[in-house]
């Protein structure tokens, strides 16, 4: 941990919180927003935000930010790897590709290595409860005496678990420092928008008043469903499953944001996740056409532009 994380208790300025939604390949939109925020800030995002929470694709980005990576570096990783993962034809193949990606990107990095506060959201398969990987004991809500950064799990394993959108990816088993084997699935099933968990850390663990927080919540955009291919129409059960997962995650996202507005209306917040209705924007979380993904990145940059003035007030 560097001094940036340890200073989250010092009330010299508002606590800056960044939350990143899940959404598979649609994380390219998120990166478009973040590219502009980083350029405006003129520094790496881990130096701008005191807490960075992410779910699924947002977990990949959040972890890379917390480790000190630039948005350009993350974008290159996404362009190099995401189409290859999402174009696989089975859950086993996608899971193997995702595991290879996580190991290639994160290596043996641990949660001790993060440069700012982080939260990686997953869901316990059997216990049906969230499991959130954090880097600092200052974020603990209890059991501080036995706190181990990230439960002793490598960042690669935690991120893979957060991205395990069952049944399109296999469930992930992690081994904790306590000797436990825990089966996990995509954090989107409990909080595809992880904002409430981040605010809970800011208010209850870090002891900051709601008015002393500046929240930037970035989604993946909302798009029309893509026209199914002939093969997908033949595999009707698969098509319905994709649509159901997509709808489940979107309902979860919108519900979390509504609760945030009701419960924490006094937390100054900016939500960025625009909706698109034109046919050329049709996409889903398994998108692997790089031209389409680059279009999402462009839309993210445009979404930043409409909030630039308020973001500048928040962060500069």
N, C-alpha and C positions, 0 to 999 in steps of 0.2 A: 504494500500500500504506500502511496506517496502522500505528501502533505495535503493534496487536494481533497482526498477522501477524509482524512482525519480532521479537516477543518469544517466539516458539515455541521458541527455543533456551534461554531463561532458565528454569531448573528451579525456579522459585518455587512451582509447583503442577503437578499432573499435566497432561499434554497431553490435551485433550478432542477426541475425534474423532467426527464424525457421518457415517454412511453411509446412503444412500438407494437402495433397489432400483428397478429398472425395473418396468413393469407397465401402461403406457398410462393409460387413464382411471382405473384403480384407485389412482392417486396421490392421489385424494381421501382414502383411508384414511390415507396418510402424513401428509397435512395435518392430519387430526384428531389424530394423535399429537403432531405438532409444535405445534399450537395450544396444547395443554396444557403442553408443555415450556416454551414461550415464556412462558406466563402464570405458571408456577411460577418461572421464572428472573427475571421482571420486567425483562427487557431484550431487545433484538433478539438473535436467535440467532447472528449473526456475532460478537457480543461474548462469547458463551458458549463457542463451539467454535473451536478452533485450526485444524482441518482439516474440510472438508465435501466429501465425495465423492458423486457421483451418476451413475446410469446411466439413460438414456432419460427417462421422466417424472421420475425422481429427479434427473436432470441439470438439468431445467428448475428444479426446486425448489432444488437446491443452488446453482445460479448466481444465482438471485434472492436467496437468503439471503446469499451471499457479497457481493452488491452492496449489501446493507443493507436489503432489503425485509422488512417484517413478514409474519407468516403470514396475517393478515387480508387484506393486499394481494394476496398470492399466491393465496389462496382466491378472491378476487373475480375475478382473471384466469382462474383455472380455470373458474369458473362461467360467465364471459362467453364463453370461447373453446373449451374442450375439447369440449362437445357438438357444436359446429359442425364441428370438425375430424373427429371420429370418426364423424359421420353421413354423411360423403361416401361415394360409391359406388364409387370407383375409386382405385387407388394414385396416379395423377397428380393427381386432385382432392384427396386427402388431403395429398399432398406440397405442393401449392400452398397449401392452407389452413394447413399447418404452417409453411411459409416466411413467410406473411403474419403468422401469430401470433408467430413468433420476432422478426421485424423490429419489429412493434408493441410487443412486450414489452421487447426489449433495445435497440432502436435501434442506435446505432453504438458501444455499450459494448465495451470491450476488456478483456482479462485484466489489464491494468495497473490497472484501476479497482476490482478486488475489495478487500474490506476484511478478508478472512481467507484462510487457505490453502484452495485449492479443487482438485478433480480432476473433470474431465468425461470419462467413459469412452466411447470409440467403438471400432470395429473396422475395420481396413483390409481392403477387399474383395479386392484382388489379393494382397497380401502375407500375408493371413490372420493378422495380428498385432494386438494392441491398440494404440491410439493415444490417449494420455491428455493432455488439455489442462490445464495448470497455470498458476498466476499468479506463482509465486515461484521464483527460481533455487535457493532453499534446499531445494526439493523435488526437485531434479535428482539423478539417480543416476549421472550422467556427462555429458560434453560441456557442462559448465557455461560454458565460454568462448563457446559459440555459442548459449546458451539465450536464447530470446525468449519472453516471456509468451504462452501460448496459441499458439505457433508463428506469432504475428502475425495470427492469424485472429480475426475478430469473434466475440464470445460467441454472437451469434445463429446463426452458421453452425455453430459447434461443437455447440451444443445441438440444432440441427436434425439434424445428423449422428448424434448419440447417440440420437435418437428415430426414426431411419429404419429401422423394423422391416420390412425387405425380406422378402417381396414385397408387403406391404400398404402400404408406402410405397416410393417410389423411392429409389435410392441417392443419396448427396449427395457432390458434388465440392467440396473446399475448396482454396483457393490460399494457400500458406504464405509466410512472409517470405523463405524461401530460393528462392522461385520455383517450388516444386513444386506440381503438381496431384495431389491424393490423393483417391481414391474411397473413401468410408466408408459403413458401415452401423451399425445399432443396436448400442450397446455391450453389450446383453444377450446377444449371441452369444458374447462372451468372458467377461463378468462381469456378469450381471444383478444380482448382489449384489456391489458393489465393495469389500467390506470388506478383502480380502487386499491389494489395491492401496494402500488407505489405511494399513494397518498397515506395509506395506513402506516407505512414505514416512516414517511416524513413527519406525520403528526404524532404517532404513538411511540415510535422507537427513537426518532431523532429529536422529538419534543419541539417541533416548530409549529407556530400558530398558522392556521389556514391562510391568514392575510400575509404571511411571511413566506409563502410558497409561490413559485412561478412554474406552471405546468404547461408543457407542450406535448400534446398527444397526437401521434401521426398514425393514420390508418394506411390501407392499401388501395383506397378508392372503391367505388361500387360500379359494376359494369353489367351490361346485358349478358345473358347466358349465350355461350357460343353455339352455333348451329351444329348439331351432332353429325359426325361422319356416318357413312353407310355402315361401317363396321360397328360403330357404337350403337346405331339403331338396332342392329342385329343382336347385340349384347345389351338388351333393354335393362336387365337387372343392374349391370354396371353403370349405365347412364343414369338411372334413377338414384343409385348410391352416390354418385358424384354430385348430383343436384341436391340430394338430401344433406350431405356433408356441407356443401357450400351454404345452403340455407341455414343449417344449424349454427355455423360459425358466424354468419351475418346477424342472425337474431341475437346471439350471445353478445356480439360486439355492440349492437345498438342498445341492448338492455343495460350493459355495463355503463355506456355513456349516459343513458337516461338517469341511472342511479347516481352517477357522478354529479350530474346537474342538480339533482334533488338533495343529495346528502352533503355535497361539498360546493354549493353555489358560491360560498365565500372564498374559495380557492381560485385566484386569478388563473384562467386557463385559455389555451388556444387549441382547438381541435381542427386537424387538417385531414380530410378524407372526402374528396369531392365525388359526386355521382355523374356518370356519363350514360347517355341513352342512344347514341348513334351506333349503327350496326358495326362499324369498323372497330369499335372499342370492345366488342364482345370478347370475353376471356374468362378463365377460371383459374383455380389455384394450381392446376397441373399444366398450365401453358408452357410450351417449350419452343415456340417460334421466336427466335431472337429479335426479329424485326418488330414483332408485337411487343415484346418485353422492353425494347428500347423506346417504343412509343409510350409505354407506361412511365418510363423514366422521364420522358419529356413532359408528360402530364403532371407528374409530381413537381417538377420545376415550375410549371405554370401555376400550380396550386399555391406554392410558396409566394408567388408574386402578389396574390390578392391579400395576403396577410403580412406582407413585409414590414409595413409601418408598425403594426402592433408587435411583431416579433422583435423588431429593433428596440422597442420600448422595454420589452421583457428582458432582453439578453445583453444589451450593450451598456 
